[in-house]
Amino acid sequence: MIYRFRIILDTEEDVFRDIEIEQDATLEQFHNVITQSFGFDGTEMASFYISDDQWNQGEEISLFDMSDGNQPVRLMNETPLIDVAHEASPRLIYIYDFLSMWTFLVELAEIAEYENGREYPNVMYIHGQLPDNAPDKEFKADGLDELNENDDESFMNLDEYEDLGFDENWN
């Protein structure tokens, strides 16, 4: 079967690509098609995240294993699309270049039959141009209020670092 995805850049302007790819292709192959279709060179770190209907970021599937070995990591080259995207769970989040944070919403739009004479993967439709810079992201910590040093008597002024006892505790 063939998966038809719409990959949307998370920005106010409409920038997206429609891509057909075989359901048994790996996420690494999908990553390569996405980077090429948006004009990236493909040399930056990237990850897919399984997502729910509200686009909440779930489990990470990474391009490379950057873990310390304590937690098992799913890798793109070992994970077929059919394992992470299907009718019951059609959404993924794709992040390319963790310094710039290019963020894409990836949605399985249709499952189709192979078409004779067509090569896969196939970029079906291109809409919009990639901006020069990644859109700004606003990161928030869940459940944390802004730190206000006037509200917290135990707040330490780091300008008074001599009082930290560094020399006494240094090994």
CORRALIN-V324271 format. One record per backbone hydrogen bond with DSSP energy under -0.5 kcal/mol. CO is the residue of the C=O (numbers start at 1). NH is the residue of the N-H. If there is no record, write none. Layout:
BEGIN
<<CO NH> <CO NH>>
END
This chain:
BEGIN
<<1 23> <2 112> <3 5> <3 21> <4 109> <4 110> <5 19> <6 8> <6 107> <7 17> <8 105> <9 11> <13 15> <15 9> <16 127> <17 7> <17 19> <18 124> <18 125> <19 5> <20 121> <20 122> <21 3> <22 25> <23 82> <25 81> <26 30> <27 31> <28 32> <29 33> <30 34> <31 35> <32 36> <33 37> <34 38> <35 39> <35 40> <36 39> <45 97> <46 63> <47 95> <48 61> <49 93> <50 58> <52 55> <56 52> <59 50> <60 74> <61 48> <62 76> <64 66> <74 62> <75 78> <76 27> <76 28> <76 79> <78 80> <79 27> <80 83> <80 84> <81 84> <81 85> <86 89> <89 86> <90 108> <91 51> <92 106> <93 49> <94 104> <95 47> <96 102> <97 101> <97 102> <101 103> <102 96> <103 10> <104 94> <104 106> <105 8> <105 107> <106 92> <107 6> <107 109> <110 4> <110 112> <112 2> <114 116> <115 118> <122 20> <122 124> <125 18> <127 16> <137 139> <140 142> <141 144> <147 149> <148 151> <148 152> <149 152> <151 153> <152 155> <156 158> <157 160> <158 161> <160 163> <161 164> <162 165> <165 169> <166 170>>
END
